Amino acid sequence: MAKDYNDVDWDNWSYDENGDSTSNEVEEEIVVKDAHWNILNAWDTVMAIKDLPVKWGQNIKRWDKFTKIKLTDDPELIESGNMVLRTEFFKKA
């Protein structure tokens, strides 16, 4: 429902450069944890805790290391190279 021009309180208005009205929303930081509940950060190294089959590639063996991981928007997924890994099968090295 749009307001009429006359209904706007012109003394107390605000405008964001992106065209959005300003808001007091606080973005929550996503906490990513490994299989042993250690907090993972970007560029950490993780190791597999079990053998994992990989479709269209070489299988992941237990204790294989993945370096320089990247965090995703999903707290259960991390990226390493061109692979997306589930955090439940990896621990921080």
Residue pairs with C-beta under 8 A, 6 or more apart in sequence:
14 21
14 22
15 21
15 22
16 22
30 71
30 73
30 75
31 39
31 75
32 39
32 40
32 71
32 75
32 78
32 87
33 39
33 40
33 75
33 87
34 40
34 46
34 87
34 90
34 91
34 92
35 49
35 87
35 88
35 89
35 90
35 91
36 91
36 92
38 91
38 92
40 46
40 69
40 71
40 78
40 87
40 92
41 71
42 69
42 70
42 71
43 68
43 69
43 70
44 69
44 92
44 93
45 65
45 66
45 67
45 68
45 69
45 92
45 93
46 65
46 66
46 69
46 78
46 80
46 85
46 90
46 91
46 92
46 93
47 63
47 64
47 65
47 66
47 90
47 91
47 93
48 60
48 61
48 62
48 63
48 64
48 66
48 89
48 90
49 62
49 89
49 90
49 91
50 62
50 89
51 59
51 60
51 61
51 62
52 59
52 60
52 89
53 59
54 60
54 83
57 83
65 93
66 80
66 81
66 83
66 85
66 90
67 80
68 80
69 78
69 79
69 80
69 85
70 78
70 79
70 80
71 78
71 79
72 78
72 79
72 84
75 87
76 86
76 87
76 88
77 84
77 85
77 86
77 87
78 84
78 85
78 87
78 90
79 85
